Structure formats: structure tokens, C-alpha cells
Amino acid sequence: MGILNVTPDSFSDGGCFMDPARAVARGEELAAEGAELIDVGGESTRPGAAPVDEAEELRRVIPVVRALASRTRAVISVDTRKAGVARAALDAGAGIINDIEAHRTDRELWKAVAAAGAGYVLMHMQGTPQTMQVDPRYDDVVAEVGGFFRERLRHLEEAGVQRDQVLLDPGIGFGKTLEHILALIRGLGVISALDRPILLGVSRKSFIGRLFGAEPQQRLGASLACALWAAGLGAGVFRVHDVAETVQALRMMEILKQRT
Ligand code: 7PJ
């Protein structure tokens, strides 16, 4: 899954793709590098980011979704917390809604996903983007994230979203300390047991900066190491900035696993 932020303020590529033509060109590039999914986001979720109103988010996201859905073979995912944006994006050709709030703010969103029969990324977050990094606490982070998925999967089914529409994402960096993040990545096997595809978003994240003192553009090595580790524990979708490098690393691992 290649990341395409059409925001002025995302941490790694904010402001690069605000012009729709440039955003579409970048999406086509991600697809050419081997992305099977492209995650288009019009609202930054970094701690303290300014909220974006619906009209502005629609204006940023929908033209890009429409163009990429018709011009690439990639499935378009839309990173939104708003039902109105989700509905418009699905109409414009998106196939997946990536809802980092797990519908805490907008109960209509699940109905839109159910009506379209679309894919749905169910991501764990403790708190809200404004508060999540203040003082995250867990007794057992792996067990608690697993419990959250079980509970939400039940609610999703009640709302008409079937299990086979859902991908599970532990939400790396969303209300987690460095220790929580490492425990979750080490413990992904527990989440694999829920028998839904796992999506992992570690690419260039700040915990890598904490470990190695590296700037976002210098975090590829650790991002790849996490992806390969997670692939070994059953993760199947990797939300990344560096698509070509990640595809090459995962293909290499597949080659090494083949016994002829
Ligand atoms: C994630 C995301 C993630 C999902 C962001 C960043 C912060 N959506 N949106 N999973 N991260 N599903 O890219 O560093 O980990 S925004």
C-alpha cells in the first residue's frame, strides 16, 4: 500500500502533492513501483494537526481518487474519518476505507462501507490524535489490541460489515510508546490468530527516529526490517512511502522461502 498524502502538513511528504495533477502523477508512480493499493489521505492525523472540514477534504481527495481509480490497476484506499468523504470516495471508485478512528466519531461511516461492500481498515488507537501520545498506558498491549479487534469486529458485523471486508491494523504510533510499539510488532502472531489480513504502518515513523536519531527520509532500513519481520508473522499489507524498496524486500523473502 503506497502512501499518498494530499495534505499540507503530513510529517514526511506534507505539501508535496497538494496539486491534484502532481498527486495523480505520484499515485501512478506508486502503482508502477508495485503498489497494489494506494492510500489517499486528505487530513493529517499527526498529533495536534489542524482539523479539516468536509468540503475541503472532499476537494482534496475526490478528484485524485477518481483519476487514480480509472488510470491505475491499484485498489484505491481512502484515509478518512468522515462518512460523507467515505461515501463520495466509494462513489468515485475507491475500494477501501481506512478509518483510523474505528468509527468513534462518525457512526454513519460503517453504513457507507456496508452499503458499498467495500474493504475496511480497522485500526487500533488509544485516545484521539490530539491526546494519543500524552501518556499511553496498557497492562498488556498485545492482548488489549487483540481484544479491541474482537469487540469491533462484532459491532461491525451488527452494522452490516462482514468479517471478510475487514483488515486489522495495530495502529503503530497511535497512542503507543516505543515499548508498546516494539511489543506489538514482536507479538503480531497473536493478531494473525484472528484470521483477518494484517495491515502494518511503520514506514518512516517517529519510533524509528527515537531508536536511531534518524530523520524521516533516513528511516528506510528500519522500516524494511519491520516489514520483513511482520511478514514472517503473517502481516500481508504494508502501508509505506518507499514502495519499490519494500516490494523488492518482500519478493526477496518469498524467493528465499521457496524450496524447489
Ligand atoms: C497509519 C494510517 C497507520 C493506517 C497513518 C503516518 C501517520 N493508517 N495513517 N495505519 N498511519 N491504517 O503515516 O506516519 O499506521 S498517518
Boltz pocket constraint, residues with backbone or C-beta under 6 A from the ligand:
constraints:
  - pocket:
      binder: B
      contacts: [[A, 45], [A, 46], [A, 79], [A, 98], [A, 99], [A, 100], [A, 121], [A, 123], [A, 169], [A, 171], [A, 172], [A, 199], [A, 200], [A, 201], [A, 202], [A, 203], [A, 204], [A, 205], [A, 239]]
      max_distance: 6.0
